[in-house]
């Protein structure tokens, strides 16, 4: 899967490897060039009463870039997660799902 990511100032192309997900449970995406791992996990038996957990892990870089990662990284990850959950909520609403 390839798309543009706007972490930082300029959009950058990012390529992810997405193996076959566990049906209805877990999908793991690993970036090819930056070792970023995104995990989407759904728990619960009924789609009307389930929980989505999204985790993003990225490696710490050494030196000054590592300091930048530690200072700016959490804010960027929070922004990305909010955007992802907003998109999921919009999609779920088109299916008539009750999202909380």
Secondary structure by P-SEA (a helix, b strand, c coil): cbbbbccccbbbbbbbbbcccccccbbbbbbcccbbbbbbbbbcccccbbbbbbbbbbbbbccaaaaaaaaaaaaaaaaaaaaaaaaaaaaaaaaccccc
